[in-house]
Amino acid sequence: MPTFLFDSIIFGPVQSRRMGISLGVNLLPRTIKYCNFNCIYCECGFTPLAQKDIQKLLPTRQEVATELIDCLQRMDVTPNAITFAGNGEPTIHPQFCDIISDVIQIRNEYAPQSEIVVLTNATQIHKSHILETLELVDRCMFKLDSAIQSTAATINQPGKQLNVDAFIREVSAFKGKKIIQTLCIEGEYNGVQFSNITDAEVDALIQAYKQIQPYEVVLYGIQRDTPIQSLHKVSKEKLEEIAKKIEQAGIKTVISY
């Protein structure tokens, strides 16, 4: 079982190949995961408590602002990015929109060269206030692990029914700078064998990418421990092979291994 959790509201900075020096913002609890997906590969494990119990553990809007200002004032260098990531899905924090507004103001005052980046599964962008808020940030990195409904359900284990076609439509309509992240994986879960790197899976992803028209696609593999042991890490050579096929379809693609 994995135990990797961010134990603070503001973490890092870390050196990211794609974003440079990145300062992380964790809007979720410090001791457990809180997400409306239970991705079977997630380094943070599974969401262990009912929503009503977890809500009490979330950082407040004021705590986020105070800790971010303090960290930026203490840093010797300005981060290239302020990145919302952490122990789950940031957009399910009830004060997400207000926090983004605060962070934009803080960034403008203390680190005007920094990008604001949000990593999200896009399950909340059907809500107009979430969509409008995400379009204010410099870039959004959306998760799409499969464009085939059954495979996505197996890999992502959503709390509610996941509609992949609706996801593709909603992200396609997103007006901000969008990057799609796809974790390439195969294995077995609850007796079901799965893979998102078959020809059919990759072809379906390419069709989805064409519709979404992202700035770029990022392919990556398992990089830390996972909640279950029956998953297989995809080789760098396989990632490069898939990336080449996506590039041939006219979509900028990078790999992270």
C-alpha positions in Angstrom: 0.0 0.0 0.0 1.3 3.5 -0.8 1.8 6.1 1.8 2.8 9.0 -0.3 0.8 12.1 0.8 1.7 15.8 0.8 1.7 16.8 4.5 1.3 20.5 4.1 -0.9 23.0 2.2 2.1 24.5 0.3 4.8 22.0 -0.7 8.0 22.2 -2.7 9.3 23.8 -4.6 10.1 20.9 -6.9 11.9 20.8 -10.2 9.5 19.8 -12.9 10.7 19.0 -16.4 7.6 20.5 -17.9 7.0 23.5 -15.6 10.5 24.3 -14.2 10.5 25.3 -10.5 7.0 24.4 -9.3 5.4 25.4 -6.0 2.6 23.0 -5.1 -0.8 23.9 -3.5 -2.7 21.1 -1.7 -6.3 21.9 -1.1 -7.0 18.5 0.3 -6.4 17.0 3.8 -2.8 16.5 4.8 -3.3 12.9 6.2 -5.7 11.2 3.7 -6.7 11.3 0.1 -9.9 13.1 -0.9 -11.0 12.6 -4.5 -14.1 11.7 -6.5 -12.0 9.2 -8.4 -10.2 6.2 -6.9 -7.7 5.6 -9.6 -6.2 2.2 -9.1 -2.7 3.6 -9.7 -2.9 6.6 -7.4 0.2 7.1 -5.2 -2.1 8.6 -2.5 -4.1 5.4 -2.2 -7.9 5.3 -1.9 -10.3 7.8 -0.3 -11.0 6.2 3.1 -13.8 8.3 4.6 -17.2 9.6 3.8 -17.3 13.1 2.3 -19.0 14.7 5.3 -16.1 13.5 7.5 -13.4 14.6 5.2 -14.8 18.1 4.7 -13.8 18.9 8.2 -10.2 18.3 7.4 -9.9 20.7 4.4 -7.7 23.8 4.7 -9.5 27.1 4.7 -9.3 29.8 2.1 -7.4 32.0 4.6 -5.0 29.2 5.5 -4.1 28.7 1.9 -3.5 32.4 1.3 -1.5 32.9 4.4 0.8 29.9 3.8 1.3 30.8 0.1 2.3 34.4 0.9 4.7 33.2 3.6 6.3 30.7 1.3 6.7 33.1 -1.6 8.3 35.7 0.7 10.8 33.1 2.0 11.8 31.7 -1.4 15.2 32.7 -2.8 13.9 32.3 -6.4 10.5 32.9 -8.0 8.8 29.7 -9.0 8.0 29.2 -12.7 4.6 27.7 -11.6 2.2 27.6 -8.7 0.5 24.2 -9.2 -2.7 23.0 -7.7 -2.1 19.2 -7.2 -1.9 17.5 -3.8 -3.8 14.6 -2.2 -6.8 14.4 -4.5 -9.0 16.5 -6.8 -8.6 20.3 -6.1 -11.9 21.4 -7.7 -14.0 19.6 -5.1 -12.9 21.9 -2.4 -16.0 24.0 -1.6 -13.9 27.3 -1.7 -12.0 26.4 -4.9 -13.1 29.4 -6.9 -12.4 31.9 -4.1 -9.0 30.3 -3.5 -8.1 30.6 -7.2 -9.1 34.3 -7.1 -6.9 34.8 -4.0 -4.0 33.0 -5.6 -4.2 35.0 -8.8 -4.0 38.2 -6.7 -1.1 36.8 -4.6 0.7 35.7 -7.7 0.3 39.1 -9.3 1.8 40.8 -6.2 4.6 38.4 -5.2 5.5 36.3 -8.3 4.1 38.0 -11.4 6.1 35.8 -13.7 4.7 32.6 -12.3 2.1 30.5 -14.1 -0.9 29.2 -12.2 -1.5 25.5 -13.1 -4.3 23.2 -12.1 -4.2 19.4 -12.3 -7.8 18.1 -12.5 -9.9 15.2 -13.6 -12.4 17.7 -15.1 -15.4 16.1 -13.4 -16.6 19.5 -12.2 -16.3 21.6 -15.3 -20.0 21.1 -16.2 -20.6 23.6 -13.3 -20.3 27.1 -14.8 -18.5 28.6 -11.9 -15.8 25.9 -11.9 -15.4 26.2 -15.7 -15.1 30.0 -15.6 -12.6 29.8 -12.7 -10.4 27.3 -14.5 -10.4 29.5 -17.6 -8.7 32.2 -15.5 -5.6 30.2 -14.8 -2.6 29.9 -17.1 -3.0 26.2 -17.9 -5.1 23.2 -16.9 -3.9 19.7 -17.1 -6.8 17.4 -17.6 -6.7 13.6 -16.9 -7.9 11.3 -19.7 -6.7 7.7 -19.1 -9.0 6.1 -21.7 -11.5 7.2 -24.3 -13.3 3.8 -23.9 -16.0 3.9 -21.2 -15.4 0.5 -19.7 -11.6 0.9 -19.5 -11.9 4.4 -18.0 -14.3 3.0 -15.3 -11.9 0.3 -14.4 -8.8 2.5 -14.2 -10.4 5.6 -12.6 -13.0 4.0 -10.3 -15.2 7.1 -10.2 -17.5 7.8 -7.3 -20.3 8.5 -9.7 -20.9 7.2 -13.3 -18.2 8.5 -15.6 -19.3 9.6 -19.0 -16.3 9.7 -21.2 -18.2 11.3 -24.2 -19.4 14.1 -21.9 -15.8 14.6 -20.6 -14.5 14.9 -24.2 -17.3 17.4 -25.1 -16.8 19.6 -22.0 -13.0 19.7 -22.3 -13.2 20.4 -26.0 -15.3 23.5 -25.2 -12.8 24.7 -22.6 -11.3 28.0 -23.7 -8.2 28.1 -21.7 -4.8 26.5 -22.3 -5.4 22.7 -21.9 -3.0 19.8 -21.6 -4.1 16.2 -21.5 -2.4 13.8 -19.2 -2.7 10.1 -19.9 -1.2 7.4 -17.7 -0.4 4.3 -19.7 -1.0 1.2 -17.7 -2.1 -2.4 -17.9 -2.9 -5.1 -15.3 -5.7 -6.7 -13.4 -8.2 -5.3 -10.9 -11.0 -7.2 -9.2 -10.7 -10.0 -11.7 -10.8 -7.8 -14.7 -7.8 -7.7 -17.1 -7.3 -4.3 -18.7 -4.9 -2.3 -20.8 -5.1 1.2 -22.2 -2.2 0.7 -24.6 -3.8 -1.7 -27.1 -4.2 -0.4 -30.7 -7.9 0.1 -30.1 -7.3 2.1 -27.0 -4.7 4.3 -28.6 -6.8 4.9 -31.7 -9.7 5.9 -29.4 -7.5 8.3 -27.5 -6.2 9.8 -30.7 -9.8 10.5 -31.8 -10.5 12.1 -28.4 -7.3 14.2 -28.6 -8.3 15.4 -32.1 -11.6 16.6 -30.8 -10.2 18.2 -27.7 -7.4 20.0 -29.5 -5.0 20.3 -26.5 -1.9 22.4 -26.4 -0.1 19.0 -25.8 -0.6 15.5 -24.6 1.6 14.1 -21.8 2.0 10.4 -21.6 3.5 8.9 -18.5 3.8 5.6 -16.6 3.6 4.5 -13.0 6.3 6.4 -11.0 5.5 5.5 -7.4 3.9 2.8 -5.4 0.3 1.9 -6.2 -2.6 0.9 -3.9 -2.7 -2.6 -5.6 0.1 -4.8 -6.7 -1.3 -6.3 -9.9 -0.5 -3.3 -12.2 2.3 -3.3 -14.7 4.5 -0.4 -15.6 4.7 0.4 -19.3 8.2 0.6 -20.7 9.8 3.8 -21.9 10.0 2.3 -25.4 6.3 1.6 -25.5 5.5 5.1 -24.3 7.8 6.5 -27.1 6.0 4.2 -29.7 2.6 5.5 -28.6 3.8 9.1 -28.5 5.1 8.7 -32.1 1.7 7.5 -33.3 -0.1 10.4 -31.6 2.5 12.9 -33.1 1.8 11.4 -36.5 -1.9 12.4 -36.0 -0.7 16.0 -35.6 -0.9 16.3 -31.8 2.1 17.5 -29.9 3.1 14.8 -27.4 5.7 14.4 -24.7 6.5 11.5 -22.4 7.4 11.6 -18.7 9.0 8.4 -17.4 
